[in-house]
Amino acid sequence: MAGKEKRCYLMIKFAIDMYKKYEEGVNYLFFGGLAFVVNMVAYALAAWALGADTENVPMVMAATAFAWVVSVLFAYWTNRTFVFKSKTTDRAGVWKEFGAFVSARVATGILEQVIVVGMVTISIDDMIAKFVGNIVVIVTNYIFSKLWIFKKKG
């Protein structure tokens, strides 16, 4: 192998090795980013449809709740399938896992509502408030998912 090809091969091998070493974290960041986009788009559409803004806090709360439902369903599927690669296949086990996931997300959903409503109440743009709330929630959700919901057994 010539020098240039060898360097290219070594760089690709290094990238693959790093991905394998940190696969769960990389996948969580990627799919968490997608869930963030899903959440923000769902919120923007609901906020537009409901007329949510700093003057209409109840509609901000409703739009936030709608976006929460959409993003939680998306996040459960991606976390279970691609991030934590759950091996649970029996119906009761999947429902238990889903229940734990939703329970944790309810807690962070309440946290997000508090952040968004608090910021909107002091006249911070609802999309900025939603963005800030999402960042806090993403970090908290990873901790809950890693330590409680998709905890490796044994």
Residue pairs with C-beta under 8 A, 6 or more apart in sequence:
1 9
19 26
24 83
24 84
27 82
27 83
28 79
28 83
28 142
28 145
31 75
31 78
31 79
31 82
31 83
32 75
32 138
32 141
32 142
34 74
34 78
35 71
35 74
35 75
35 78
35 138
36 71
36 134
36 138
38 70
38 71
38 74
39 67
39 68
39 70
39 71
39 130
39 134
40 67
40 127
40 130
40 131
40 134
42 66
42 67
42 70
42 71
43 63
43 64
43 66
43 67
43 127
43 130
44 127
46 52
46 62
46 63
46 66
46 67
47 53
47 59
47 60
47 63
47 126
47 127
50 56
50 59
50 62
50 63
51 59
52 59
52 60
52 62
52 63
52 126
53 59
53 60
53 126
54 60
54 120
54 123
54 124
54 125
54 126
57 117
57 120
57 121
60 116
60 117
60 120
60 126
60 129
61 113
61 116
61 117
64 112
64 113
64 116
64 130
64 133
65 109
65 113
67 130
68 105
68 109
68 112
72 101
72 102
72 105
72 109
75 101
75 105
75 141
76 98
76 101
76 102
79 101
79 145
79 149
79 150
80 86
80 97
80 101
80 150
83 145
83 150
84 145
84 146
84 149
84 150
86 97
86 150
88 94
88 96
88 97
97 149
97 150
100 148
100 149
101 145
101 149
104 141
104 144
104 145
104 148
104 149
105 141
107 144
108 137
108 140
108 141
108 144
109 137
111 133
111 136
111 137
111 140
112 133
112 134
112 136
112 137
115 129
115 132
115 133
115 136
116 126
116 129
116 130
116 133
118 129
119 128
119 129
119 132
119 133
120 126
120 129
